[in-house]
Amino acid sequence: MSCSPIARGRVRSHIHPAALLLLAVAGVTACSDSSAPPSDESAELQVGVFTLRNQAVEVTTDLPGRTTPYRVAQVRPQVGGVIQQRRFEEGARVEAGELLYQLDDKVYRAQVEQAKAELDKAQATVQSVEANTRRIREVVGSGAVSQQEFDDARARLAEAKADVELARARLETARIDLEYTRIAASIDGRIGRSFVTEGALVTANQSAELAQITQLDPIYVDIPRSSAEVLALRQALAEGRLQQAESGRTQVRLMLEDGSEYSHSGELQFSDVTVDRDTGSVTLRAIFPNPDHQLLPGMYVQARVTEGVQTQALLVPQQGVTRDRQGQATALRVNADGSVEKRVLQADKAIGQFWLISEGLSAGDQVIVNQLQRVSPGDQVTTEDAGIQPYAAAGEQGARLSAATEASNG
């Protein structure tokens, strides 16, 4: 637009003075705008990217679980009697064979002595019958006694010997009953409170327990998992998408109720052979060392089960993955020509600060991890490395597999 004095004079001669001031102000503004430098709308935005690569990743799953005692022994009497002594402190640790209760044993001692006497009597009878049988044997050939009398003598001898064995068994039974008056611990562990006191009358094999012993080291953790997930895991192992640990044992770690990690790792011991009809889940049982008795039966824990190692995994930083209105995971990829492309992903699970991706991206792709709000699909951008460190392989086996994967990729 021209701002010469001649033009300003022509305007002044034809326009009302009231409007002249407005035109002058507009002219000054136009002259000012014409002197401003043009904006560079064609400048490309620089974004930070993360370059994907295949790597070995230890795949884990977090599942809820409950601690269960390794062993539980309910203390019950095997003979009847009156409790004379309680020989333990409630809540204390006891050893297998340690005396817990002592019953009144006078009757049982008397039964042992009676059984001994019966055995002595039976043995004496055998000696008498044996001597008589020898005498009959010596004269049976001369006809002094009949064969029938000799057969009867041998039968009496056999009967007398059987009476000895019967008396010996009764003596052993009496001794066992006497031993049962000493109610001892059957396992190592911690004993709870006593439900009886001295002077209480107990009976053999009664339904009410006297106390309970719980072995806490080691300890079980029962972990329910859906049958569908178990089938998917077995299929992944069968197809080679996951590799089991070289030891063949599945490692398990625990997160406690306060959010801290349990200091000892355990291993999966077995999987139940049936599916719960109500929940559709299979119970997995892991075993953990518990030397400090930090884990108590009935505690709620979060178990991190190692499913295996995925050797060709793709991990995308979580900051580079967003969700669209349909809830699908998406990422912005920079193509070779610098254009931005939106990709829909199959994000299987979170591993640390990354998403494990099974579909939508491949090794070598550059994913935008910053400036996401300023970039749209189709834009032209320049890239720089965002400086995000790749996920570190967990465990010795994972580190070896990662090194092998990098060597094969290189």
Secondary structure, 3 states (H helix, E strand, C coil): CCCCHHHHHHHHHHCCHHHHHHHHHHHHHHHHHHCCCCCCCCCCEEEEEEECCCEEEEEEEEEEEEEEEEEEEEECCCCCEEEEEECCCCCCEECCCCEEEEECCHHHHHHHHHHHHHHHHHHHHHHHHHHHHHHHHHHHHHCCCCHHHHHHHHHHHHHHHHHHHHHHHHHHHHHHHHHHCEEECCCCEEECCCCCCCCCEECCCCCCCCEEEEEEEEEEEEEEEEHHHHHHHHHHHHHCCCECCCCCCCEEEEECCCCCECCCCEEEEEECCCCCCCCCEEEEEEEECCCCCCCCCCCEEEEEEEEEEEEEEEEEEHHHCEECCCCCEEEEEECCCCEEEEEEEEEEEEECCEEEEEECCCCCCEEECCCHHHCCCCCEEEEEECCCCCCCCCHHHHHHHHHHHHHHHC
